[in-house]
Structures are given as C-alpha cells and as structure tokens.
Amino acid sequence: MAAVLTPHQVVFVDTAVAAVVRSVPLPGDALAAFAAPDGRIVVPLGGSAGTAVVSVSGAVERWPGRVFPLFFREADRMYVVLPHRLATLSYPERILLERIPLAGVEGARRAACSNDGRLVAVVPDPGGRELVLVPALEEGVPFRVELGGEPGLVELAPDGMYTIVAVDSRSLELVIPGQKRSVRGAVTFAGTVRALAAGKDARDVLVGLAGPVGGEVVGVRVQAGKREPLRIVFRAALAAGVTAVASVGEEIAALSGDDLVMLSGNGRHALRRVSVAGACGLAMVPNDVRTTVPQWSDAAAP
C-alpha cells in the first residue's frame, strides 16, 4: 500500500493493482509524509495547523505542533530534530525519552536515520558544506563531515554503514562512518536529484531525477573502499520528473509527475501506473504493521 501525498489529502493506493483505495482530506496544507510502524501516515502541516496522523481507514488524528519524525525498527519510538538537539520521543504518545545536544544546529533542512536506529544524519540549518552524523543509540558525540558542495537530500544504509548525500542537486557523495571528509565526484547526473531511497539490497540506492524533459529512476550500487565507490547499475526513463521513489518488495515505486509508476526491480519495465492529481509526496505503508499500543486502549491506532 502506498500513501500518495497531495497538497490537501492523502491518497492510499493498492500498488499490486494500481487502484485508489481511499482519499483522506487533511486539516491543513501538507508539507511531507512519513510512514509510521503502525501503518499510519504522519503529515506535518503548514502554518499553525500542527500534524495530521492518517489511517488507511480514513480516520485522522491531529497533533499540536509540527512533527517531522524519523522512524526506525523500534515501533514505540522516533527521532525528531529540534533546535540544538536530537530528541527521542515515544510513539505515538510523543513523550521525551532522551536528548542529544547538537551544538550549532538550529534546525534541519533534511534528516534521515538508519533502519536499526544506530545513526542519524542531519543536514543542518543554517547550512554549509557539511553533514552532522549522530550515533543516536549509543547517545554518542555528534561529528561533522566536510562535503564537496551544498548538501540536499540524504539517505543512510539500513545498518548505518554508509550515508549518501545529494550535493549541489547534481551529484552524489559517499560518507563512511569515522571519516571526516566525503568521497567526492563519484556520480554526477545531467538532471536534478529530487529523490533518494534505500534499495532492496543494502548496497543499493535509488535516485529520482528531473530533467529538462522527463525524468529517470537510477539504481546506484555502493561499493565502499573500491576504486568505483558508486556505480550506476540501471536507468529507467519516465515521462515526467521523479519526485519520490521507494523500494517495494521486488518492485520500485516512483512518483513521476501525477503518476505513481510501479517498475520492475531492475528498472527495465513499467508494470503498472495510477494517476493522482497534484501528487507531491510518497510514503509506503509497512507490510508488517507493528504497534505497542494495547488494542483495548483508547489511544489504539485505527
């Protein structure tokens, strides 16, 4: 199941048959979409509208304040970058559990975490040519990595063994834990990098590009320590710029213009597509829905 975000609603799509299951209106302007472990979609809203938490059933819960969560394999918690600190909050109660100081980081333009929760990567705001890596599980000391350009999107390996950063919107740089400088100039694209996501294999990264005409999904193999640390393994041309991409089992989901396109795992074939007017974001509802909220609780996720 995919959750396609539009400016004013979340559209749930059954990717197996490329059919819209339900459209859920939002109580404000959507900024992003994040898939929670319990199958709900967390949508921070513009202005003072707070955060909407949307269920496939159509139920909508509203939280005060905007939350941009970083979920990982622990179903009962999430990371949130706050001014000058990384907070670990309980999910869904949002109780502060831990905090790690982030000196000089007033906020995050982008952030991501590894699936095991070990490492969090923060593109700091105010910006510069650097990335902040936080050993979150160990509550370790954050350290800064020098980059070759202005960082944008960021994606971590599931086990935190490497970080990929889109730099100057055109190239990818590789960051290895413990190194103070990124591996630069590994891959450069003609189009603009609009999306990054981990691939099915822990060594693969999916890249969504937007060009002057059309877009592409590019598969990149990470080979840290080799002469060619980032190697392009496939390219899939699409009719419109790609703004979101995700690995879905043996397939790939890509948001190309208003179309959600399902591609074969090697990117060679477009298998199915469905149009969602105004599509601007994508989150994949997890197949293994997990929650620590008792089913008899009033707070149980629908």
HELIX and SHEET records of a PDB file:
SHEET    1   A 4 ALA A  19  PRO A  25  0                                        
SHEET    2   A 4 GLN A   9  ASP A  14 -1                                        
SHEET    3   A 4 ALA A   2  LEU A   5 -1                                        
SHEET    4   A 4 GLY A 281  MET A 284 -1                                        
SHEET    1   B 4 PHE A  34  ALA A  35  0                                        
SHEET    2   B 4 ILE A  41  PRO A  44 -1                                        
SHEET    3   B 4 THR A  51  VAL A  54 -1                                        
SHEET    4   B 4 VAL A  60  TRP A  63 -1                                        
SHEET    1   C 4 LEU A  70  PHE A  71  0                                        
SHEET    2   C 4 ARG A  77  LEU A  82 -1                                        
SHEET    3   C 4 ARG A  85  SER A  90 -1                                        
SHEET    4   C 4 LEU A  96  PRO A 101 -1                                        
SHEET    1   D 4 GLY A 107  CYS A 113  0                                        
SHEET    2   D 4 LEU A 119  ASP A 125 -1                                        
SHEET    3   D 4 GLU A 130  PRO A 135 -1                                        
SHEET    4   D 4 PHE A 143  GLU A 146 -1                                        
SHEET    1   E 4 PRO A 151  LEU A 156  0                                        
SHEET    2   E 4 THR A 163  VAL A 167 -1                                        
SHEET    3   E 4 SER A 171  VAL A 175 -1                                        
SHEET    4   E 4 VAL A 183  THR A 188 -1                                        
SHEET    1   F 4 THR A 192  ALA A 198  0                                        
SHEET    2   F 4 ASP A 204  ALA A 210 -1                                        
SHEET    3   F 4 GLY A 215  VAL A 222 -1                                        
SHEET    4   F 4 LEU A 230  LEU A 238 -1                                        
SHEET    1   G 4 VAL A 242  VAL A 248  0                                        
SHEET    2   G 4 GLU A 251  SER A 256 -1                                        
SHEET    3   G 4 ASP A 259  SER A 264 -1                                        
SHEET    4   G 4 ALA A 270  SER A 275 -1                                        
END                                                                             
